[in-house]
Amino acid sequence: MTDLTNLTVSQIRDGFRAGDFSAREVAEAFNANVAAAKALNAFIVETPEHALSAADQADKDRAAGTLKPLSGVPIGMKDLFCTEGVQTTAASHMLEGFTPTYESTVSQKLWDAGAGMLGKLNLDQFAMGSSNETSYFGNVISPWRRNDGSNAALAPGGSSGGSSAAIAARLCPAATGTDTGGSIRQPAAFTGISGIKPTYGRCSRWGIIAFASSLDQAGPMAQDVRDCAILLENMAGFDAKDSTSLNLPVPQWEAGLSSDLKGKRIGIPKEYRVEGLDADVARVWDDGIAWLKDAGAEIVEVSLPHSKYALPAYYIIAPAEASSNLARYDGVRYGLRDLPDGANLQDMYAATRAAGFGPEVKRRIIIGTYVLSAGFYDAYYTQAQKVRALIAQDFAKAFEACDVILAPTAPSAAFGLGENVDDPLKMYLNDVFAVPASLAGLPAMSVPGGLSKDGLPLGLQIIGPAFDEQSVLNAGFAIEQRAGFTARPEAWW
């Protein structure tokens, strides 16, 4: 019998509908993989019973002829999405033991579509990080290894590192992620899977623990482009509970998938050809250009002159919003409370936040509080927002000359755990290609493009105009078909 855990979402959906296997068989197979791969530390909480319950309902629905879009499909849920009755921690000691009494809009949409949950996936604490090393519950380990025989543990990317590692290791066929400055795309690139950040506002933020509210956006991560389209259709949609939600119909992205790009123009940003660009990254980028040309597209050079300011602007805006959002964690209403003997209210605030937040979260709160303080707000935060507007204008002008933009997802392949942990600036540079699209609120996707000389996955990023996820998905689909990326990590765990 086929190993069900090697199937994609679309293959599980179609095979289940055809009667090739039961939903319970699928759920049991993935539950077994999750239980066998604890060494990866991809899950904070495992929920095998949730997956089995949804599977049993799917089997009943199939018998009754009342199937739903995701009937028979179990998924992983990033532990940033509130799940009713299931611990939700944002990978922080601050929320350890917090069990929501409500469901996030995105997760509820997925359950309504028939999906089941295999567990809550590990991440960088409060989604702050690029390597999944800031989690209070320990770092996630990528299932990939370099081909040099070193067997050194590698980072799965972040913040959605639990999601990326779990999909690459076949612990789940797909998972939710969130992307603030690249946290879907960069981990997807590091682990050889696909992931899309939709236009800001496509997916509701209600019930997602906030990091930077003007940047956070949910999106799907999966083995291939089709699966991302399927998941996104069932995650997106207007939500009156989210003031930033787009009141637009949800397109049929899967039905619109096409690898024929005749008449399309692909923009190549000249500013991204930076001096010292990793040779493997440059090679895969050139391959991507050739594949899109083969699909019928015209290649044009575009300019994004303010991209060089994107990273510093992001690391002012995101910490500022984090400082504001995380002020709610004070030991008074919910979450951790540290109350030393004889402590007053101010002492409790200080003790709780000192114990509850990790070093990276504290670093960003300090930066954010500083740039928002009197005397510095205009000098830093206001200027960063002006730069953000210029970056958005650059993209708008570029899209007058092209339909989508092709660029690398990350400046390198996955790095070793611990390599960058003591150098925050070097860690932040991992987001250099991903941050501009986040600041502009644009849809952007990473698809596997090839392997580095060390045998590690490298991703190609497609950025599209606002609301045009279809063009992004189609370009990714064209690359996917021509790249023929079938490499998988060995099941060493």
N, C-alpha and C positions, 0 to 999 in steps of 0.2 A: 504493500500500500504506500502511496505517496506520503512523504513526511509533510503533514499539514502545516507545520510551522515554517516551511519554506515558501508557502503560498503568499501571494500579495492580497491586499484587501479585495480587489476586483475578482481574483481567482477564488477566494473564499466565498464571496457573495454569490458568484455565478455557479460555483460547484455545489454550494449548499442548496441553491434554488433548483438545480438540476437533480438533486437527490443523490449526489455522489458520496455524501457523508452527512452526518448530523451536526448540528451546532454544538451539541454537548461534546462530541469527539474533538472538535476544534478547540473548545475551551479547555478540555482536559489536557490536550497536547501542549498548549501554551502554558497552562498552569504548571505542568511538569518541567518545562524549560525554565520558568521563573524560579521554581524551587531548586533547580540544579545549578543555577548560576549566581548564587549569593555572593561569590567572590568578586563579582563586578560591582556590587553595591549600587545597582541601578534603581532599586525600589526602596523607599522609606517604609511604606506599608504595602503588604500584599493583600489582595481582596479576591481570592479564588472563588469564594461563595457568590460574589457579585457577578463574576463572569459566568458561573454555572447557572445562576438564576436567570440571567438574560438569555443564555443558551437554551434552557428548558422552555422559556417562553417563545423563543424563535422556532423551536421544533413544533410547539403547539400551533403557532401562527402558520407555519408551512402546511400543516395538516388541514388547517381551516381555510387556507388560501388568503390569508390576511398579512402577507409579509410586508415588512418595512424596509426602507433603503439600506440599512446596515444590519438587518437581521442576520445573526450567525457570526458577526464580526466582533471579537474582543479587542480592546485597545488599552493602552496605558495612558494615565492622566498625570500630567505634570503637577507636582504638589504645590502649585500656586493657585490652582482652581479649587474653590470651596466645594466640598462634596458632603451632602447631608449625611450625618451619622458616621462619617469616616474622617479620622484625624487629618487635619490640614495644617502644615507647619511652615511653609515657605523655606524649609530646610534650616530653620532657626530655633535656637533654644527658647527664644522669646515666645514662640507659639507652640512649643512642644506640649502635646496633650490637648490642644484646641480641637474640639469636634463641632463643626458648624451645624446649625439647625436648619440650614437652607442650602440650596444648590446653585452654583454659578449658572448663568444663562447658557454659556457654551456647553458645559457638561450636560445640562438638562436637555439641550437640543440633541446631543448625541445619544442620550438614553432614550429620548422620544423616538429617535430614528432606529432604535433596536440594538444599539451597541451595548456591549458589556464591559466592565472594568476589571482589568487584571491586577491593578494596584496603583499606588501613588508614587510617581517617579522622582528621584533625587534631582537636585539642582543646586546652583550656587545660592548662598543664603540671600533671601529676598531678591533673587535674580541678579545679584551683583557679582559679576565675575565672568571670565572667559575660559575657564578650565574645569569648573565643577570642583575646585579645591577649597572653596569657602564654606561648603555645607557643614553645619553643626554635626551631621550624621556621618561624616567621613566622605572622602572623595570617591567619585565614580571612576572606575577603571575602563578604559576603552578595550574592546575585544580585539583590536588590531595590534600587531607587533611589527617592528621593523624587520626587514629581511636580512639583517646583518648578524643574526644569531644572538644578539644581546638580550633579548626577551625583556627589555626595560619597559616598565609600565608607562603607558601614554595617556595624555589627557583626552577626553572625549569631546572637548569643547564645552562652552557654557554660554548662558546659564542652563540651557536645556540639555545638559550632558547625560542625564539619566534617560531622557527620551531617545537621544541619538544612539547611545550604547545599547539600549534595550532592543531597538529596531535592528541595528547592525548584527546583534547577537541572536536574533530571531526569538527574543523573549516576548515580543508583541509585533503584530504586523504593521501597526501604526500607533501614533501617540499625539497628544496635544503638546504644543510648545508655546512660548511667548517670546516676542522679539521686541526689545527696547532699543538696542543698538547693534543687533546682529545675532541675537541669542537663539534664533531658529537656524539661520543660514550658516553661521560659522561651525556649530557642532555637526550640522548635516554634512558640510564639506569635510570635516575631520574624520567622519566615520563612513563615508561612501554611500550616503542615502540622500533623499530629496526632501526639501522643506520650503514652504512658501510663507512669507509675511504678506498678508493682503494689505490693501489700502487702509490707512488708519480710519477706523470707524466701521469697517466691514463686519467685524466680530465684536460682540458686546464685551465690555470690560467689567460688567457687573458680576460680582462674586469672584473676581480675580484679585488676589492680594496685590496692592499697588506698589510700584517702584517709582516710575516717572510717568505721571498720568497723560501727558501730551505726547508720549512716545510709545507706551506699552500697547502691544497688539498681539492677540492670539492668532495662531495659525497651526496647520497640520504638518506633521513630519511622517514620512512613509518610505517604502522601498522605491517607489517610482512616481512619475509625474501623474499618471492616471489616478493613483491612490490619493495623491494630494488634492486633485480636483474633486474626487468623490467626498473626501472628508470635509473640504472647505465648503462644499454645497450644503452640508449638514451642520456646519458650525456658524455660518454667516447668517445675517438677517437683522432687521431693525429691532431695537429693544428700547422701549420707552423708559426703562429704569436707568439707561445710560445716556447722559446728555450729549455725548460725543458720537452716538450711534448714527450711522448713515441710514436715512429713510429711503432706501432704494430696493428694488426687487433683486433677488438672488439669481444670477444667471445660471444656465445649465452648462457649467464649465466642462464636465466630462463629455457631454454630447458635442460640444464645440471643439474638442481636441483635434488638431490637424498638424501634421509635420510638413505640410506644403506651405512654404513661406514666399511663394512667388508674389512679387509686388511689394514685399516688406523691406524696410530699410533698417539695418542694424548699426547702431552708433557705437563707435569705439572711442572712449574718452582719452584724449592724448595725455592728459595730466596723470593718468594711472600708470603710464609707462615710466615709472620712477626709476632713477638710477639705482642699481644694485638689486633690482627685482629678482627674486629667486628664479633660477634658470628653469626649474621644473614647472613653476607656476606660469612663467612666460611661454613655455612650450605648450602647455595644455591650453592656455588662452589662444595661442595661434591655431591650435587644433580646432578649438571651438569656432573661431572665425571661419576656418575652412569648411567645417560641417554646416554652418548656417548658409554659407555661400552655395554649398552643394544642394541645400534645401530650396534654393531659388531666391534667396535674399540678396539685396545689394548692401555692401559694406561701405559705411561713410564715417569719416572722422568727425567727432564732436568735441566741444570744449566745455569743461566744468571747472572754470577757473578758481572758484572759491572752495573747491573740495579740500584743499590743503588746510583750510581753517575748520573743517568739519569736526575733527577729533577734539581740539581744544574747546570748541563751542559746545559740543556734546558733554564734555566733562565739566562744564559749568552748569548747563541746563539740567542734566539728569540728576546730579547730586543736589541741586537746589530743590527740585521737586521731591526727591527722596527725603531730604531733610524735613520738608513739610508733611509728606505722607506718613513718615515713621514717627512723627511727634505723638501720634495717638497711642503708641506703645509705652505707657508710663506706669504700669502696675496698678492702675485704678480700676479699669473696667473689665479687661480680659487679658489672657496671656499670663506670662510670668509676673510674679510679685516677689521682690526681695526686700524684706522688712527687718533690718538689723535691730537688735535690742536698743530701745531708747531712741529710735530714729524718728525724726519728724517727716512731714510730707516731702520736703525737698530732698532729704536723705534717701527716702524711699525711691523717688524718681531716679536719683543718681545711681543707687545700688542696683535697681532693676535694669536700667539701660546698660550699665556696665557689665552685668552678668548675662543679659539676654542677647546682646548684639556681638557679632564677631568683629575682628580687626578691620576687614574690608568695609563692612557696613558702617562702622564707626568713622573710618577714614572719609567715606562719602558724606556722612552726616556733617562732619566737621567742615569739609569743603563747602557743602551746600549752605550751611548756616552762615559761613563767612561771606559768601558771595551775595547772600540776601540781606546782610546786615546794613544798617544805616552807614552811609559813606562809601559803600562798596557796591551797592545794588546797581547804580547807573554805570559804574566803571566796569563791571563784570557781567552781571545778568542781562542788563539791557543791551549791552554790546553783543553778547552771545546771541540774543534773539534777533538782532539786526543781521548778524552773519547767517543765521538760520534762514531768514527771509531771502538773502542773496543766493544761498544754496538752492532754495526752491525755485528762484528765478532762473538760475543756471539750467536746471532740469527742464523747466518750461520752454526755454529757448532751444535747448538741445532736441526736445521732442517735436519741434517744428521741422527738424531735418531728419528725424528718424522715428521709428515706431517703438523700438526697445533698445536698451543699451546692454552690451555684453562686457563683463569685467571679471577679474578673479573674485572669488568669495573671500579668501583670506590670503595673507602674504606668504604663508608657508603651509606645509603639511602639519599634522599633529606634533606637538612637542612633548617631551617627557614630563611626567608628574614631578613637581618640585623645581623644574628648570627656571621658571619665571616667577615663582611665588614670592620671592624677596625683592622683585623689581617691578613695582606696580606700573611704571611707565611702559616697560617692555610688554607687560601683559595687556595694557590698554591698546597698544599698537596692533594687536590682533584684529581689532575692529575697524582698521583704517579704511578698508574698502566697503564695509557694511554700513557704517554710520551715516553717510550722506543720504541714502534712501530713507533711513529712519527719520532723520531731521525733516525731510520733505514730505513724509507721510505716504510714500509711494509703495506700490506692490513690488516685491523683489523675491526672487527664488534662487536657491542653490541646487544644482544637479551635479552628479559625479561626472568628471571629465577625463579622469585617468589616474595613474599612479605616479608617485615620485620615484626617484632612483632607489629610495629605501623601501619601496613597495607599499607606500601609504597613500590613501585616497586624497585627491585634489578636486576642489569644487569649482564650477563655473557659475557666475551670478548673472541673472537676467533682471534688469530693472525696467519697469514700464510706467506709463503715465497713470495718474490717479484713475481708479475705477476700471482699469483695463487689465484685469488679471488674466483674461483669455489670451491676450497676445504674449504675456509672460509665460503662461503654461504652454502655449504652442511652440514658442522658441525652445523652451526646456524639453518638450517632447521631441522636437527635431534633433536636438543635441543627443538626447538619450538614445534615440534610434541609431544614430551614426557612431556614437562613442562605443556602443556595445559593451558597456561597463558591467561585467559579471563577477568581478573579484569579491570574495567574501572572506572575513576573518576566520581563522581556524578556531574550533571550539576547544580551546585550551583549558577552560575553567572546569 
